Amino acid sequence: MKGMATVQLPNGALRRVELRGYEAHGIGKKDLKIKRYPDER
């Protein structure tokens, strides 16, 4: 699964990111990772 969200990075900046969710069979949602920053060129 994937989606867009605004997140606060460790340096305090707010950025719009594309998130990817990973699931483990039988467990459900396992992890969310930042896939890319769409506003970066």
MDAnalysis code that builds the backbone (N, CA, C; Angstrom):
import MDAnalysis as mda
import numpy as np

u = mda.Universe.empty(123, n_residues=41, atom_resindex=np.repeat(np.arange(41), 3), trajectory=True)
u.add_TopologyAttr("name", ["N", "CA", "C"] * 41)
u.add_TopologyAttr("resid", np.arange(1, 42))
u.add_TopologyAttr("resname", ["MET", "LYS", "GLY", "MET", "ALA", "THR", "VAL", "GLN", "LEU", "PRO", "ASN", "GLY", "ALA", "LEU", "ARG", "ARG", "VAL", "GLU", "LEU", "ARG", "GLY", "TYR", "GLU", "ALA", "HIS", "GLY", "ILE", "GLY", "LYS", "LYS", "ASP", "LEU", "LYS", "ILE", "LYS", "ARG", "TYR", "PRO", "ASP", "GLU", "ARG"])
u.atoms.positions = np.array([
    [0.839, -1.176, 0.000],
    [0.000, 0.000, 0.000],
    [0.880, 1.233, 0.000],
    [0.360, 2.321, -0.513],
    [1.118, 3.555, -0.524],
    [0.176, 4.728, -0.362],
    [0.739, 5.875, -0.018],
    [-0.068, 7.065, 0.157],
    [0.810, 8.285, 0.317],
    [0.171, 9.445, 0.338],
    [0.872, 10.713, 0.512],
    [0.565, 11.247, 1.907],
    [1.559, 11.909, 2.514],
    [1.360, 12.468, 3.850],
    [2.353, 13.593, 4.073],
    [2.050, 14.451, 5.046],
    [2.990, 15.464, 5.501],
    [3.596, 14.949, 6.793],
    [4.927, 14.866, 6.833],
    [5.613, 14.333, 8.005],
    [6.642, 15.342, 8.504],
    [6.986, 15.229, 9.772],
    [8.039, 16.053, 10.352],
    [9.302, 15.221, 10.395],
    [10.341, 15.688, 9.704],
    [11.611, 14.991, 9.654],
    [12.402, 15.224, 10.939],
    [13.427, 14.408, 11.208],
    [14.221, 14.572, 12.433],
    [14.834, 15.969, 12.593],
    [15.079, 16.681, 11.477],
    [15.658, 18.025, 11.579],
    [14.593, 19.091, 11.847],
    [13.305, 18.672, 11.984],
    [12.227, 19.594, 12.295],
    [11.454, 20.112, 11.093],
    [11.917, 19.830, 9.893],
    [11.261, 20.308, 8.677],
    [9.991, 19.505, 8.401],
    [8.950, 20.174, 7.912],
    [7.728, 19.506, 7.471],
    [7.822, 19.299, 5.976],
    [7.650, 18.067, 5.522],
    [7.763, 17.746, 4.089],
    [6.619, 16.867, 3.654],
    [6.219, 17.010, 2.397],
    [5.222, 16.131, 1.787],
    [5.985, 14.932, 1.238],
    [5.576, 13.723, 1.581],
    [6.295, 12.518, 1.176],
    [5.330, 11.463, 0.650],
    [5.874, 10.529, -0.118],
    [5.135, 9.341, -0.519],
    [5.574, 8.225, 0.410],
    [4.618, 7.635, 1.119],
    [4.906, 6.557, 2.056],
    [4.553, 5.213, 1.441],
    [5.303, 4.207, 1.815],
    [4.993, 2.833, 1.426],
    [4.825, 2.027, 2.699],
    [3.767, 1.252, 2.751],
    [3.508, 0.400, 3.906],
    [3.847, -1.042, 3.575],
    [4.440, -1.733, 4.514],
    [4.804, -3.126, 4.336],
    [4.042, -3.953, 5.353],
    [3.553, -5.109, 4.917],
    [2.783, -5.977, 5.789],
    [3.421, -7.353, 5.852],
    [3.273, -7.979, 7.005],
    [3.731, -9.351, 7.182],
    [2.486, -10.238, 7.248],
    [2.490, -11.329, 6.534],
    [1.339, -12.225, 6.481],
    [0.958, -12.691, 7.886],
    [-0.292, -12.513, 8.243],
    [-0.777, -12.948, 9.538],
    [-0.559, -11.953, 10.666],
    [0.258, -10.912, 10.432],
    [0.565, -9.930, 11.473],
    [-0.137, -8.608, 11.188],
    [-0.241, -8.244, 9.927],
    [-0.826, -6.964, 9.550],
    [0.256, -5.952, 9.250],
    [-0.054, -4.665, 9.506],
    [0.897, -3.597, 9.182],
    [2.192, -3.790, 9.947],
    [3.309, -3.737, 9.255],
    [4.616, -3.982, 9.861],
    [5.455, -2.717, 9.939],
    [5.477, -1.934, 8.849],
    [6.403, -0.803, 8.802],
    [5.945, 0.205, 7.757],
    [6.267, 1.480, 7.959],
    [6.059, 2.531, 6.966],
    [7.420, 3.125, 6.631],
    [7.682, 3.321, 5.353],
    [8.957, 3.900, 4.924],
    [8.693, 5.028, 3.949],
    [9.538, 6.055, 3.983],
    [9.456, 7.156, 3.030],
    [10.061, 6.675, 1.720],
    [9.249, 6.707, 0.676],
    [9.706, 6.246, -0.633],
    [10.363, 7.382, -1.417],
    [9.717, 8.567, -1.433],
    [10.314, 9.684, -2.167],
    [9.715, 10.999, -1.687],
    [10.359, 12.080, -2.074],
    [9.911, 13.437, -1.803],
    [9.453, 14.030, -3.124],
    [8.127, 14.063, -3.408],
    [7.662, 14.509, -4.727],
    [7.951, 15.976, -5.029],
    [8.194, 16.823, -4.026],
    [8.459, 18.244, -4.294],
    [9.934, 18.509, -4.608],
    [10.790, 17.489, -4.542],
    [12.210, 17.640, -4.885],
    [12.398, 17.469, -6.384],
    [13.240, 18.239, -6.953],
    [13.522, 18.124, -8.389],
    [14.948, 17.706, -8.605],
])
